[in-house]
Amino acid sequence: MSRFFSAKYASLVPYTPGEQPKERKYLKLNTNESPFPPSEKAKKYAAEAAEHLELYSDPECTPLHAAFAEMCGVDKDMVLATNGSDEILNFAFMAFCDKDTPAVFADITYGFYKVFAEINNLPSKVIPLRDDFTINIEDYFGAKGTIFIANPNAPTGIALRRDEIEQILKANPDNVVVIDEAYVDFGGESCISLIGKYDNLLVTQTFSKSRSMAGARLGFGIGSKALIADLKTIKYSTNPYNINSMTMAAGIGQLDDEEYTRKNCRTIAENRDYLTSELKKLGFTVLDSKTNFVFAKSAKISGGELYTELRAHGILVRHFTAERISEFNRITVGTREQVDTLLGAIRDILEER
C-alpha cells in the first residue's frame, strides 16, 4: 500500500472474489454464475437502452421498481434497486449498525459480511455454525444487534425454513434482521411474505444467480417503507445513479420473462440433484444444498488437492482455506454436459491416486 493509505484501513482484509480468468480455456464452476444466458427480452431491452447512454439513468429506477414490486406483491416504495446485492447489504451495514448495534452473522457464511463490518468500523458478533454446518436459530434469539443471515447459506448451501426465520424475527423485535436470499430461487423459502408482518425484516435478492445477470450487477432490497426510506438516504448520499440504464432495462426484460427464469432454475435444481447423487457414489460427503452449487468433500483426496487437480484439468471450483471447511470445495452447478465433464475429471483424478 502507499504511504497515503489511511491508517483506519491498515488492517482491512478485502473480500476475495472467485477467479475470473481472462482466457476461455477453463470450465468455470467457481463463482455460481448461471450456465444460461439472460432472457432474449433482457438483451433486447438493454440494446435499446444503449441508444441513449448520453443521458443519466433514472435515479428512481421507476419502471424497474414497479416491475419488481409487482412480482414480489409489495408496494413500489418497499423495494430498492442497487448495484448488485452487495450494495444493498453494505447499505444495511451502514444504516442499521453502529458502535452500540453490532453486526451479527455466522462464522461460515458470505465472506463480505466481515468485510462490510470492518470497512465501516463496526463491531461484530460471530456465531459459529453447528458441527453439521446448520444454524441453531436459538443462538440468534435476543442477539442485540443487526442480524445478517444468508438463506440458503453460502458456501454450505443449507437453508432455514421460513418459520425458523420468523422465530428469529419474533425474538429480535427491536433490531433489523437481514435475510440475504441470493440463492433462494433454487429451492429455498423466501421471506418476502413476512415483510408486511415484521417491520424489522429486510430481504435482499440478486439478479446474478437465477436471473443470469451477474455481469449486469443488479440487486434489490425489499422491506417496510420505513426501512427502504432509510436505505434510500444512504443511496442518495453516496451514488444516486447507482443503476445504469442498460442494467435497468435488462432487469425489466428479465422480469418480463419470468417463465424463462423458472425453467432455468428447475433445470439447475435437477442437475444439482444429479451431481449430488453421482458425487456420493464416488464416496463424497455432500451437504444438503438448496442453491445452484454443492459443497462437497472426499475422504480420498484433500479439498486443496482436488481443487488443484481439477484446475490442471481445465475446471475451476472454489476452495476455501478456513480451517473448518478446508476439506470442502464449492462447485457451481452447470449444464448437464458441464456436470458430466466435471464428474469425468473427478473419476480420472481418483483413479490416478
SEVO-846977 format. One record per residue (C-alpha): x, y, z; residue in three letters; chain; residue number from 0. Coordinates in Angstrom, 3 decimals, padded with zeros to 6 digits. Layout:
! residues N
[[X,Y,Z],"ALA","A",NUM] ...
This chain:
! residues 353
[[000.000,000.000,000.000],"MET","A",0] [[001.073,003.603,-000.475],"SER","A",1] [[002.215,005.914,002.298],"ARG","A",2] [[-001.026,007.864,001.777],"PHE","A",3] [[-003.380,004.991,002.630],"PHE","A",4] [[-005.439,005.842,005.705],"SER","A",5] [[-004.393,004.097,008.898],"ALA","A",6] [[-008.031,003.308,009.628],"LYS","A",7] [[-007.922,000.740,006.815],"TYR","A",8] [[-004.450,-000.614,007.511],"ALA","A",9] [[-005.735,-003.925,008.874],"SER","A",10] [[-008.589,-004.337,006.375],"LEU","A",11] [[-008.633,-007.723,004.650],"VAL","A",12] [[-010.656,-007.326,001.433],"PRO","A",13] [[-013.133,-009.858,000.123],"TYR","A",14] [[-011.538,-012.282,-002.330],"THR","A",15] [[-013.772,-012.889,-005.365],"PRO","A",16] [[-013.636,-016.132,-007.292],"GLY","A",17] [[-011.170,-016.416,-010.133],"GLU","A",18] [[-012.256,-014.710,-013.349],"GLN","A",19] [[-009.696,-015.927,-015.895],"PRO","A",20] [[-009.398,-013.767,-018.989],"LYS","A",21] [[-008.678,-016.739,-021.197],"GLU","A",22] [[-011.571,-019.055,-022.029],"ARG","A",23] [[-009.794,-022.372,-021.550],"LYS","A",24] [[-011.463,-023.169,-018.234],"TYR","A",25] [[-014.826,-024.691,-017.390],"LEU","A",26] [[-015.895,-022.133,-014.764],"LYS","A",27] [[-017.699,-023.756,-011.862],"LEU","A",28] [[-016.329,-021.465,-009.170],"ASN","A",29] [[-018.475,-018.322,-008.899],"THR","A",30] [[-022.069,-019.610,-009.033],"ASN","A",31] [[-022.942,-017.887,-012.277],"GLU","A",32] [[-025.818,-019.254,-014.324],"SER","A",33] [[-024.838,-021.518,-017.220],"PRO","A",34] [[-027.671,-019.957,-019.211],"PHE","A",35] [[-027.700,-016.551,-020.945],"PRO","A",36] [[-030.120,-013.795,-019.983],"PRO","A",37] [[-033.588,-013.728,-021.487],"SER","A",38] [[-033.835,-012.521,-025.068],"GLU","A",39] [[-036.085,-009.753,-023.768],"LYS","A",40] [[-033.374,-008.654,-021.333],"ALA","A",41] [[-030.830,-008.425,-024.141],"LYS","A",42] [[-033.255,-006.614,-026.443],"LYS","A",43] [[-034.259,-004.031,-023.818],"TYR","A",44] [[-030.609,-003.425,-022.873],"ALA","A",45] [[-029.662,-002.858,-026.519],"ALA","A",46] [[-032.466,-000.323,-026.882],"GLU","A",47] [[-031.308,001.493,-023.733],"ALA","A",48] [[-027.784,001.722,-025.170],"ALA","A",49] [[-029.114,004.197,-027.731],"GLU","A",50] [[-029.473,006.834,-025.002],"HIS","A",51] [[-026.348,006.466,-022.880],"LEU","A",52] [[-025.620,010.175,-023.238],"GLU","A",53] [[-028.332,010.708,-020.601],"LEU","A",54] [[-028.185,009.923,-016.897],"TYR","A",55] [[-030.102,006.876,-015.782],"SER","A",56] [[-033.311,007.346,-013.789],"ASP","A",57] [[-032.208,007.664,-010.133],"PRO","A",58] [[-035.660,006.495,-009.003],"GLU","A",59] [[-035.479,003.382,-011.224],"CYS","A",60] [[-039.205,003.948,-011.660],"THR","A",61] [[-040.211,001.209,-014.153],"PRO","A",62] [[-037.770,-001.312,-012.683],"LEU","A",63] [[-039.033,-000.743,-009.137],"HIS","A",64] [[-042.609,-001.044,-010.356],"ALA","A",65] [[-041.924,-004.341,-012.158],"ALA","A",66] [[-040.018,-005.897,-009.255],"PHE","A",67] [[-042.561,-004.720,-006.677],"ALA","A",68] [[-045.372,-006.256,-008.712],"GLU","A",69] [[-043.519,-009.574,-008.876],"MET","A",70] [[-042.963,-009.501,-005.090],"CYS","A",71] [[-046.527,-008.410,-004.326],"GLY","A",72] [[-045.467,-005.266,-002.467],"VAL","A",73] [[-045.718,-001.503,-002.983],"ASP","A",74] [[-043.048,000.090,-005.156],"LYS","A",75] [[-041.719,002.137,-002.237],"ASP","A",76] [[-040.938,-001.123,-000.426],"MET","A",77] [[-038.152,-002.047,-002.860],"VAL","A",78] [[-034.789,-000.519,-003.700],"LEU","A",79] [[-032.602,-001.477,-006.657],"ALA","A",80] [[-028.852,-001.476,-006.123],"THR","A",81] [[-025.593,-002.238,-007.881],"ASN","A",82] [[-025.710,-005.943,-007.093],"GLY","A",83] [[-026.963,-007.229,-003.746],"SER","A",84] [[-023.533,-006.402,-002.298],"ASP","A",85] [[-024.502,-002.728,-002.400],"GLU","A",86] [[-027.812,-003.192,-000.575],"ILE","A",87] [[-026.007,-005.296,002.033],"LEU","A",88] [[-023.389,-002.586,002.532],"ASN","A",89] [[-026.165,-000.004,002.809],"PHE","A",90] [[-027.731,-002.138,005.550],"ALA","A",91] [[-024.461,-002.314,007.487],"PHE","A",92] [[-024.177,001.474,007.187],"MET","A",93] [[-027.792,002.216,008.089],"ALA","A",94] [[-028.569,-000.298,010.815],"PHE","A",95] [[-025.282,-000.926,012.644],"CYS","A",96] [[-023.186,001.345,014.856],"ASP","A",97] [[-020.912,001.180,017.896],"LYS","A",98] [[-023.879,000.176,020.067],"ASP","A",99] [[-025.513,-002.111,017.493],"THR","A",100] [[-023.095,-004.766,016.231],"PRO","A",101] [[-023.461,-006.814,013.079],"ALA","A",102] [[-024.344,-010.411,013.926],"VAL","A",103] [[-023.553,-013.219,011.480],"PHE","A",104] [[-022.294,-016.797,011.257],"ALA","A",105] [[-018.653,-017.852,011.219],"ASP","A",106] [[-019.117,-019.697,007.935],"ILE","A",107] [[-021.207,-017.595,005.590],"THR","A",108] [[-020.848,-014.992,002.848],"TYR","A",109] [[-017.357,-013.551,003.312],"GLY","A",110] [[-018.389,-009.987,002.569],"PHE","A",111] [[-020.236,-009.619,005.888],"TYR","A",112] [[-016.961,-009.484,007.805],"LYS","A",113] [[-015.509,-007.020,005.280],"VAL","A",114] [[-018.538,-004.726,005.452],"PHE","A",115] [[-018.275,-004.650,009.237],"ALA","A",116] [[-014.574,-003.845,009.134],"GLU","A",117] [[-014.645,-001.191,006.413],"ILE","A",118] [[-017.483,000.606,008.209],"ASN","A",119] [[-015.612,000.339,011.525],"ASN","A",120] [[-018.439,-001.621,013.121],"LEU","A",121] [[-018.329,-004.148,015.950],"PRO","A",122] [[-019.440,-007.651,015.036],"SER","A",123] [[-020.619,-010.773,016.807],"LYS","A",124] [[-019.743,-014.009,015.026],"VAL","A",125] [[-021.868,-017.057,015.846],"ILE","A",126] [[-020.435,-020.495,014.962],"PRO","A",127] [[-022.492,-022.910,012.928],"LEU","A",128] [[-023.172,-026.316,014.437],"ARG","A",129] [[-020.773,-029.159,013.650],"ASP","A",130] [[-023.079,-030.205,010.793],"ASP","A",131] [[-022.885,-026.624,009.390],"PHE","A",132] [[-026.505,-025.810,010.206],"THR","A",133] [[-027.661,-022.674,012.020],"ILE","A",134] [[-029.007,-023.041,015.550],"ASN","A",135] [[-031.729,-020.394,015.443],"ILE","A",136] [[-031.753,-020.065,019.230],"GLU","A",137] [[-028.225,-018.651,019.012],"ASP","A",138] [[-029.805,-015.593,017.375],"TYR","A",139] [[-032.598,-015.042,019.902],"PHE","A",140] [[-032.110,-011.700,021.632],"GLY","A",141] [[-028.919,-011.079,019.665],"ALA","A",142] [[-028.885,-007.352,020.475],"LYS","A",143] [[-027.546,-006.428,017.072],"GLY","A",144] [[-028.419,-006.319,013.378],"THR","A",145] [[-028.609,-009.909,012.160],"ILE","A",146] [[-027.365,-010.968,008.724],"PHE","A",147] [[-028.321,-014.454,007.555],"ILE","A",148] [[-027.658,-015.813,004.083],"ALA","A",149] [[-030.566,-018.159,003.404],"ASN","A",150] [[-029.756,-020.512,001.799],"PRO","A",151] [[-026.299,-020.110,003.271],"ASN","A",152] [[-023.104,-019.788,001.289],"ALA","A",153] [[-020.851,-021.660,000.925],"PRO","A",154] [[-022.708,-024.524,002.639],"THR","A",155] [[-025.915,-024.349,000.571],"GLY","A",156] [[-028.056,-025.246,003.610],"ILE","A",157] [[-031.374,-023.424,004.073],"ALA","A",158] [[-033.504,-022.467,007.035],"LEU","A",159] [[-037.274,-022.785,006.767],"ARG","A",160] [[-039.388,-019.632,006.689],"ARG","A",161] [[-040.938,-020.459,010.080],"ASP","A",162] [[-037.449,-020.671,011.583],"GLU","A",163] [[-036.619,-017.206,010.247],"ILE","A",164] [[-039.894,-015.976,011.714],"GLU","A",165] [[-038.854,-017.198,015.156],"GLN","A",166] [[-035.657,-015.137,014.849],"ILE","A",167] [[-037.722,-012.092,013.849],"LEU","A",168] [[-040.036,-012.518,016.829],"LYS","A",169] [[-037.056,-012.849,019.175],"ALA","A",170] [[-035.462,-009.601,017.926],"ASN","A",171] [[-038.303,-007.053,017.631],"PRO","A",172] [[-036.026,-004.090,018.269],"ASP","A",173] [[-033.312,-004.960,015.757],"ASN","A",174] [[-033.239,-005.348,011.995],"VAL","A",175] [[-032.938,-008.878,010.612],"VAL","A",176] [[-031.443,-009.019,007.117],"VAL","A",177] [[-032.126,-012.185,005.117],"ILE","A",178] [[-029.807,-012.482,002.136],"ASP","A",179] [[-031.718,-014.528,-000.444],"GLU","A",180] [[-029.144,-014.602,-003.231],"ALA","A",181] [[-029.859,-018.311,-003.834],"TYR","A",182] [[-033.479,-018.624,-002.752],"VAL","A",183] [[-034.837,-019.381,-006.236],"ASP","A",184] [[-033.155,-022.795,-006.334],"PHE","A",185] [[-035.166,-024.392,-003.541],"GLY","A",186] [[-035.298,-022.091,-000.522],"GLY","A",187] [[-038.324,-020.413,001.050],"GLU","A",188] [[-038.420,-016.663,000.539],"SER","A",189] [[-039.315,-014.433,003.478],"CYS","A",190] [[-040.802,-011.652,001.364],"ILE","A",191] [[-044.276,-012.728,002.502],"SER","A",192] [[-043.312,-011.852,006.093],"LEU","A",193] [[-042.444,-008.217,005.355],"ILE","A",194] [[-045.977,-006.945,005.983],"GLY","A",195] [[-045.927,-008.670,009.362],"LYS","A",196] [[-042.480,-007.597,010.608],"TYR","A",197] [[-041.213,-004.053,010.211],"ASP","A",198] [[-037.701,-005.183,011.222],"ASN","A",199] [[-037.260,-007.529,008.237],"LEU","A",200] [[-035.106,-006.640,005.227],"LEU","A",201] [[-034.805,-009.191,002.417],"VAL","A",202] [[-032.078,-008.870,-000.197],"THR","A",203] [[-032.020,-010.584,-003.574],"GLN","A",204] [[-029.829,-010.571,-006.659],"THR","A",205] [[-030.180,-010.992,-010.402],"PHE","A",206] [[-026.704,-012.565,-010.567],"SER","A",207] [[-027.723,-016.190,-009.983],"LYS","A",208] [[-031.177,-017.329,-011.054],"SER","A",209] [[-031.683,-014.439,-013.482],"ARG","A",210] [[-028.431,-014.863,-015.422],"SER","A",211] [[-027.299,-011.242,-014.988],"MET","A",212] [[-024.099,-011.459,-012.925],"ALA","A",213] [[-022.303,-009.165,-015.353],"GLY","A",214] [[-025.037,-006.525,-015.214],"ALA","A",215] [[-024.786,-006.001,-011.423],"ARG","A",216] [[-028.346,-005.738,-010.149],"LEU","A",217] [[-029.674,-006.421,-006.673],"GLY","A",218] [[-032.658,-005.459,-004.557],"PHE","A",219] [[-033.705,-004.780,-001.009],"GLY","A",220] [[-037.313,-005.484,-000.001],"ILE","A",221] [[-038.667,-004.234,003.317],"GLY","A",222] [[-041.054,-001.915,005.071],"SER","A",223] [[-041.435,001.585,003.653],"LYS","A",224] [[-039.532,002.998,006.622],"ALA","A",225] [[-036.560,000.645,006.181],"LEU","A",226] [[-036.377,001.361,002.461],"ILE","A",227] [[-036.521,005.090,003.161],"ALA","A",228] [[-033.514,004.669,005.466],"ASP","A",229] [[-031.613,002.848,002.748],"LEU","A",230] [[-032.525,005.486,000.177],"LYS","A",231] [[-030.927,008.077,002.459],"THR","A",232] [[-027.682,006.107,002.212],"ILE","A",233] [[-028.045,005.681,-001.548],"LYS","A",234] [[-028.654,009.366,-002.240],"TYR","A",235] [[-025.728,010.259,-000.005],"SER","A",236] [[-023.334,008.046,-001.964],"THR","A",237] [[-024.401,007.353,-005.544],"ASN","A",238] [[-027.868,008.467,-006.749],"PRO","A",239] [[-027.309,006.959,-010.220],"TYR","A",240] [[-026.259,003.552,-008.945],"ASN","A",241] [[-028.099,001.560,-011.634],"ILE","A",242] [[-027.048,002.236,-015.211],"ASN","A",243] [[-029.640,002.492,-017.964],"SER","A",244] [[-028.732,-000.776,-019.695],"MET","A",245] [[-028.854,-002.799,-016.481],"THR","A",246] [[-032.181,-001.217,-015.577],"MET","A",247] [[-033.632,-002.121,-018.953],"ALA","A",248] [[-032.196,-005.634,-018.861],"ALA","A",249] [[-033.720,-006.156,-015.427],"GLY","A",250] [[-037.139,-005.164,-016.695],"ILE","A",251] [[-036.756,-007.525,-019.637],"GLY","A",252] [[-035.721,-010.390,-017.381],"GLN","A",253] [[-038.721,-009.810,-015.120],"LEU","A",254] [[-040.918,-009.733,-018.223],"ASP","A",255] [[-039.818,-013.299,-018.990],"ASP","A",256] [[-040.234,-014.963,-015.597],"GLU","A",257] [[-041.072,-018.390,-017.016],"GLU","A",258] [[-037.644,-018.451,-018.674],"TYR","A",259] [[-036.058,-017.874,-015.253],"THR","A",260] [[-038.222,-020.529,-013.575],"ARG","A",261] [[-037.394,-023.081,-016.285],"LYS","A",262] [[-033.666,-022.487,-015.837],"ASN","A",263] [[-033.981,-022.811,-012.061],"CYS","A",264] [[-035.760,-026.150,-012.422],"ARG","A",265] [[-033.048,-027.407,-014.765],"THR","A",266] [[-030.274,-026.305,-012.414],"ILE","A",267] [[-032.020,-027.979,-009.451],"ALA","A",268] [[-032.287,-031.214,-011.429],"GLU","A",269] [[-028.607,-031.020,-012.373],"ASN","A",270] [[-027.701,-030.277,-008.750],"ARG","A",271] [[-029.501,-033.387,-007.557],"ASP","A",272] [[-027.809,-035.451,-010.261],"TYR","A",273] [[-024.377,-034.079,-009.342],"LEU","A",274] [[-025.017,-034.733,-005.656],"THR","A",275] [[-026.055,-038.327,-006.334],"SER","A",276] [[-023.030,-039.056,-008.547],"GLU","A",277] [[-020.583,-037.483,-006.083],"LEU","A",278] [[-021.997,-039.607,-003.280],"LYS","A",279] [[-021.454,-042.703,-005.434],"LYS","A",280] [[-017.793,-041.661,-005.580],"LEU","A",281] [[-017.643,-041.528,-001.790],"GLY","A",282] [[-018.074,-037.780,-001.345],"PHE","A",283] [[-019.849,-036.124,001.545],"THR","A",284] [[-022.220,-033.544,000.073],"VAL","A",285] [[-024.195,-031.107,002.197],"LEU","A",286] [[-027.910,-030.652,001.543],"ASP","A",287] [[-027.935,-027.792,-000.951],"SER","A",288] [[-030.875,-025.575,-001.866],"LYS","A",289] [[-028.684,-023.445,-004.146],"THR","A",290] [[-027.040,-023.577,-007.568],"ASN","A",291] [[-023.897,-025.140,-006.090],"PHE","A",292] [[-022.870,-028.093,-003.958],"VAL","A",293] [[-020.424,-028.151,-001.052],"PHE","A",294] [[-018.558,-031.434,-001.064],"ALA","A",295] [[-015.537,-033.238,000.331],"LYS","A",296] [[-013.880,-036.586,-000.295],"SER","A",297] [[-012.104,-038.936,002.111],"ALA","A",298] [[-009.844,-039.962,-000.779],"LYS","A",299] [[-008.324,-036.570,-001.609],"ILE","A",300] [[-007.984,-033.294,000.281],"SER","A",301] [[-010.008,-030.267,-000.717],"GLY","A",302] [[-006.925,-028.332,-001.758],"GLY","A",303] [[-005.535,-031.196,-003.824],"GLU","A",304] [[-008.837,-031.749,-005.617],"LEU","A",305] [[-009.059,-028.040,-006.427],"TYR","A",306] [[-005.511,-028.077,-007.839],"THR","A",307] [[-006.053,-031.261,-009.839],"GLU","A",308] [[-009.319,-030.009,-011.309],"LEU","A",309] [[-007.631,-026.758,-012.282],"ARG","A",310] [[-004.978,-028.771,-014.118],"ALA","A",311] [[-007.845,-030.500,-015.941],"HIS","A",312] [[-009.205,-027.096,-017.005],"GLY","A",313] [[-012.003,-026.920,-014.408],"ILE","A",314] [[-012.304,-024.184,-011.794],"LEU","A",315] [[-014.115,-024.781,-008.497],"VAL","A",316] [[-013.964,-022.690,-005.319],"ARG","A",317] [[-011.712,-023.772,-002.471],"HIS","A",318] [[-011.698,-022.074,000.917],"PHE","A",319] [[-008.768,-022.247,003.317],"THR","A",320] [[-010.661,-021.588,006.564],"ALA","A",321] [[-009.924,-024.478,008.912],"GLU","A",322] [[-013.473,-025.746,009.366],"ARG","A",323] [[-014.141,-026.022,005.634],"ILE","A",324] [[-010.694,-026.576,004.110],"SER","A",325] [[-011.565,-030.149,003.077],"GLU","A",326] [[-014.554,-028.941,001.063],"PHE","A",327] [[-014.907,-027.446,-002.395],"ASN","A",328] [[-017.850,-025.375,-003.567],"ARG","A",329] [[-018.891,-026.479,-007.037],"ILE","A",330] [[-021.253,-024.455,-009.218],"THR","A",331] [[-023.947,-026.480,-010.953],"VAL","A",332] [[-023.704,-026.083,-014.710],"GLY","A",333] [[-025.437,-027.712,-017.655],"THR","A",334] [[-025.732,-031.497,-017.686],"ARG","A",335] [[-022.835,-031.607,-020.160],"GLU","A",336] [[-020.683,-029.485,-017.843],"GLN","A",337] [[-021.625,-031.625,-014.853],"VAL","A",338] [[-020.647,-034.776,-016.729],"ASP","A",339] [[-017.334,-033.190,-017.750],"THR","A",340] [[-016.639,-032.392,-014.093],"LEU","A",341] [[-017.584,-035.886,-012.930],"LEU","A",342] [[-015.387,-037.459,-015.605],"GLY","A",343] [[-012.422,-035.393,-014.444],"ALA","A",344] [[-013.029,-036.316,-010.790],"ILE","A",345] [[-013.211,-040.007,-011.663],"ARG","A",346] [[-009.933,-039.744,-013.562],"ASP","A",347] [[-008.268,-037.913,-010.658],"ILE","A",348] [[-009.396,-040.501,-008.112],"LEU","A",349] [[-008.370,-043.420,-010.334],"GLU","A",350] [[-004.878,-041.962,-010.728],"GLU","A",351] [[-004.302,-041.878,-006.984],"ARG","A",352] 
